[in-house]
Amino acid sequence: MAIFYSDTMKKTIIGFSFLIFPAMLFAQYNLVHDTIKKSTTQELKFSTKQLIVPTILFTYGIVAIESDYLKLINTELRNELKENIDEKITIDDFTQYLPAASVYLLNNVGIAGKHNLKDRSIILATSYLLMTGSVTGLKGLTKIERPDGSANNSFPSGHTATAFSGAEFLWQEYKDVNIWYGISGYAVAAGTGFFRIYNGRHWLSDVAMGAGIGIMSTKIAYWTFPYVQKHFFKSRKDVGAIITPFYNGKQVCLGMVVQFK
C-alpha cells in the first residue's frame, strides 16, 4: 500500500514551526501570574505548570529517536530547506549567547533585573552546568548523525540549548520589568534553532530537545538558587565583572570573568 506524505508533512512542519514557539511564549506569559504575585520574595517558586513546555519538547525529542513518522518529518524539513539554501548563514554561532548576554548589557545601561551581578552569575553558571552536562551526555549516548553527515553527535542541539537557557534567564530577570525583553529573548532563541536546521547541523527533533533542556536547566537553577547561595556562597558586597567578545577562528563568542572580592 502506497502512503503519500508530502502535503501532510509540509502542513505538519509548518504547523509545528508556527505553533510550538508562540505556544511557548504564551505559556511563559501565563507563568508570570504564578510568580509576580509573590512579591515578598525574589525567587522563582516551583509550579507544575512550569513543566508543561519543557515536557512537550522533551517528549517530542525523545519519541523522534525511534518514531518513523517523526524521522520523516525531520527528513522532509531538511529536504525542503536544502532545496532553497544558497549558502550557510552562521549567525547562530553568535545568537546562541545573545539572550544571556542581554541580561548583563541591560544592567550595564542602568536597567536593573531581578538579581544583582553576583546572584545572577551564580544562577547562569548553574544553568550552564546543568545544560552542558545534559547535552554532552545525550550526544554521547544517542550518537545520531548530523544532517550534513559531519559527525554522530546531532542529538540534542547544544546551540539551541544554550540559546533557550539564556532566553529563560532573560525572561526570569526581566519579565517583571518589561515582558518584551523576555519575549525578544525567546524570539532570538527560536531563530537560533531555525538556523541550526537551515545550516544542516541539526534535525528538528534535536532543536526541540535542546530547547527543552535549555529552559529546564535555567528553571532548575532558579529553583535551587537559595540552597546553592546558602551552602556554597557567602554574601559579598564587592563584585567586579568583565564581558568581552572573542573569536577562535570559527566561532564568535562572549567571555565573562567575574571577581568576588
C-alpha positions as CSV (number, residue, x, y, z in Angstrom):
1,M,0.0,0.0,0.0
2,A,1.5,3.3,-1.0
3,I,1.5,6.2,1.5
4,F,1.8,9.8,0.4
5,Y,3.3,12.2,2.9
6,S,4.2,15.3,1.0
7,D,1.2,17.6,1.6
8,T,0.6,16.3,5.1
9,M,4.2,16.5,6.1
10,K,4.5,20.1,4.9
11,K,1.5,21.1,6.8
12,T,2.8,19.3,9.9
13,I,6.2,21.0,9.6
14,I,4.7,24.5,9.1
15,G,2.2,24.0,11.8
16,F,4.8,22.9,14.3
17,S,7.2,25.7,13.4
18,F,4.5,28.4,13.7
19,L,2.7,27.0,16.7
20,I,5.3,25.5,19.1
21,F,7.3,28.6,19.6
22,P,4.3,31.0,20.0
23,A,2.8,28.4,22.3
24,M,6.0,28.5,24.4
25,L,5.8,32.3,24.7
26,F,2.1,32.1,25.7
27,A,2.8,29.5,28.4
28,Q,5.7,31.6,29.7
29,Y,3.4,34.7,29.8
30,N,0.9,32.9,31.8
31,L,3.5,31.8,34.3
32,V,4.1,35.5,35.2
33,H,0.9,35.4,37.3
34,D,2.3,32.5,39.4
35,T,5.4,34.4,40.4
36,I,4.7,38.1,40.2
37,K,2.0,37.9,42.9
38,K,4.6,36.5,45.4
39,S,6.3,39.9,45.8
40,T,7.7,39.1,49.2
41,T,10.5,37.0,47.6
42,Q,12.6,37.3,44.5
43,E,12.9,33.6,44.0
44,L,11.1,31.5,41.4
45,K,8.7,29.2,43.1
46,F,8.1,25.7,41.8
47,S,4.9,25.1,39.9
48,T,3.9,22.1,37.9
49,K,2.6,24.4,35.1
50,Q,6.2,25.4,34.6
51,L,7.0,21.9,33.5
52,I,4.5,21.9,30.6
53,V,6.6,23.4,27.8
54,P,9.8,21.5,28.6
55,T,7.9,18.2,28.9
56,I,6.3,18.7,25.5
57,L,9.7,19.4,24.0
58,F,11.4,16.5,25.8
59,T,8.6,14.1,24.6
60,Y,8.9,15.2,21.0
61,G,12.7,14.9,21.0
62,I,12.8,11.5,22.7
63,V,9.9,10.0,20.7
64,A,11.5,11.2,17.5
65,I,14.6,9.0,18.1
66,E,12.6,5.9,17.3
67,S,9.4,7.2,15.5
68,D,9.5,6.6,11.8
69,Y,6.9,9.3,11.4
70,L,8.8,12.0,13.2
71,K,12.0,10.9,11.5
72,L,10.3,11.5,8.2
73,I,9.3,15.0,9.4
74,N,13.0,15.6,10.1
75,T,14.0,14.5,6.7
76,E,11.2,16.4,4.9
77,L,12.0,19.6,6.6
78,R,15.7,19.2,5.9
79,N,15.0,18.5,2.2
80,E,12.7,21.5,1.9
81,L,15.3,23.8,3.3
82,K,18.2,22.2,1.4
83,E,16.4,23.0,-1.9
84,N,16.5,26.7,-1.1
85,I,19.9,27.0,0.6
86,D,22.4,29.0,-1.4
87,E,24.9,29.4,1.4
88,K,25.2,28.9,5.1
89,I,24.3,31.7,7.5
90,T,26.3,31.1,10.6
91,I,24.7,33.8,12.7
92,D,23.5,31.1,15.1
93,D,27.1,30.8,16.4
94,F,26.6,34.3,17.9
95,T,22.9,34.4,18.7
96,Q,23.1,31.4,21.0
97,Y,24.8,33.7,23.5
98,L,22.8,36.8,22.9
99,P,19.8,36.3,25.3
100,A,22.1,35.6,28.3
101,A,24.5,38.5,27.4
102,S,21.5,40.8,27.1
103,V,20.9,40.5,30.9
104,Y,24.3,41.9,31.6
105,L,24.1,44.5,28.9
106,L,20.7,45.8,30.2
107,N,22.1,46.0,33.7
108,N,25.2,47.9,32.4
109,V,23.0,50.5,30.9
110,G,21.0,51.0,34.1
111,I,18.0,48.7,33.6
112,A,18.1,46.6,36.7
113,G,16.9,43.0,36.6
114,K,15.7,40.7,39.5
115,H,19.1,39.8,40.8
116,N,22.4,41.6,41.4
117,L,25.6,40.7,39.4
118,K,26.8,38.0,41.8
119,D,23.5,36.2,42.2
120,R,22.5,36.2,38.5
121,S,26.0,35.0,37.6
122,I,25.6,32.1,40.1
123,I,22.2,31.2,38.5
124,L,23.6,31.4,35.0
125,A,26.6,29.3,35.9
126,T,24.4,26.7,37.5
127,S,22.1,26.6,34.4
128,Y,25.0,26.3,32.0
129,L,26.5,23.5,34.1
130,L,23.2,21.5,34.1
131,M,22.6,22.3,30.4
132,T,26.1,21.4,29.2
133,G,26.2,18.1,31.2
134,S,22.8,17.1,29.8
135,V,23.7,17.9,26.2
136,T,27.1,16.3,26.4
137,G,25.7,13.1,28.0
138,L,22.9,12.7,25.5
139,K,25.2,13.3,22.5
140,G,27.5,10.6,23.7
141,L,24.6,8.2,24.4
142,T,22.5,8.6,21.3
143,K,25.2,9.1,18.6
144,I,22.8,10.4,16.0
145,E,24.3,11.5,12.7
146,R,24.0,15.2,11.8
147,P,22.0,16.1,8.7
148,D,25.2,17.2,6.9
149,G,27.0,13.9,7.8
150,S,29.8,15.7,9.6
151,A,29.6,13.8,12.9
152,N,27.5,11.5,15.0
153,N,26.6,13.9,17.8
154,S,23.5,15.6,16.5
155,F,21.1,15.0,19.3
156,P,20.4,17.3,21.0
157,S,21.4,20.8,19.7
158,G,23.9,22.4,22.0
159,H,23.5,25.8,20.3
160,T,19.7,25.7,20.8
161,A,20.1,24.6,24.4
162,T,22.4,27.5,25.1
163,A,20.1,29.9,23.4
164,F,17.0,28.8,25.3
165,S,18.8,28.6,28.6
166,G,19.7,32.3,28.1
167,A,16.2,33.1,26.9
168,E,14.7,31.7,30.1
169,F,17.4,33.6,32.1
170,L,16.4,36.8,30.4
171,W,12.8,36.1,30.9
172,Q,13.1,35.4,34.6
173,E,15.3,38.5,35.2
174,Y,13.1,41.0,33.3
175,K,9.6,39.7,32.9
176,D,8.5,42.0,35.8
177,V,10.3,45.0,34.3
178,N,9.1,44.7,30.7
179,I,7.6,41.5,29.2
180,W,9.0,42.3,25.8
181,Y,12.6,41.8,27.0
182,G,11.8,38.2,27.7
183,I,9.8,37.6,24.5
184,S,12.6,39.0,22.4
185,G,15.0,36.5,24.1
186,Y,12.8,33.6,23.1
187,A,12.5,35.0,19.6
188,V,16.3,35.1,19.2
189,A,16.5,31.5,20.7
190,A,13.8,30.3,18.2
191,G,15.8,31.9,15.4
192,T,18.9,30.1,16.6
193,G,17.2,26.8,16.4
194,F,15.9,27.5,13.0
195,F,19.3,28.3,11.6
196,R,20.7,25.1,13.1
197,I,18.3,23.3,10.9
198,Y,18.8,25.6,8.0
199,N,22.5,25.1,8.0
200,G,22.2,21.4,8.1
201,R,23.7,21.0,11.5
202,H,20.6,19.6,13.3
203,W,17.3,17.9,12.8
204,L,14.0,19.4,14.1
205,S,13.9,16.9,17.0
206,D,17.5,17.9,18.0
207,V,16.3,21.5,18.2
208,A,13.2,20.6,20.2
209,M,15.1,18.6,22.7
210,G,17.8,21.3,23.0
211,A,15.1,23.9,23.7
212,G,13.6,21.8,26.4
213,I,16.9,21.2,28.1
214,G,17.8,24.9,28.0
215,I,14.6,26.0,29.5
216,M,14.5,23.4,32.2
217,S,18.2,23.9,33.1
218,T,17.5,27.6,33.9
219,K,14.3,26.9,35.8
220,I,16.2,24.3,38.0
221,A,18.9,26.9,38.5
222,Y,16.4,29.4,39.9
223,W,14.6,26.8,42.0
224,T,17.8,25.7,43.6
225,F,19.5,29.1,43.9
226,P,18.5,29.7,47.6
227,Y,20.1,26.4,48.5
228,V,23.2,27.0,46.4
229,Q,23.6,30.5,47.7
230,K,23.2,29.4,51.3
231,H,25.6,26.5,51.2
232,F,28.2,27.5,48.7
233,F,28.4,31.3,48.5
234,K,28.8,33.9,51.2
235,S,27.3,37.3,50.9
236,R,29.9,39.8,49.4
237,K,29.4,43.4,48.5
238,D,32.4,44.0,46.2
239,V,31.8,42.4,42.8
240,G,33.6,43.1,39.5
241,A,33.0,41.7,36.1
242,I,34.3,42.0,32.5
243,I,32.4,40.8,29.4
244,T,34.4,40.6,26.2
245,P,33.9,39.0,22.8
246,F,36.4,36.7,21.3
247,Y,36.9,34.8,18.0
248,N,38.5,31.3,17.8
249,G,38.8,31.2,14.0
250,K,35.4,29.5,13.6
251,Q,33.0,31.0,16.1
252,V,32.3,34.4,17.7
253,C,31.7,34.0,21.4
254,L,31.3,36.1,24.5
255,G,33.5,35.6,27.5
256,M,32.8,36.7,31.1
257,V,35.1,37.0,34.1
258,V,33.5,37.6,37.5
259,Q,35.6,38.5,40.6
260,F,34.1,38.3,44.1
261,K,36.3,40.3,46.5
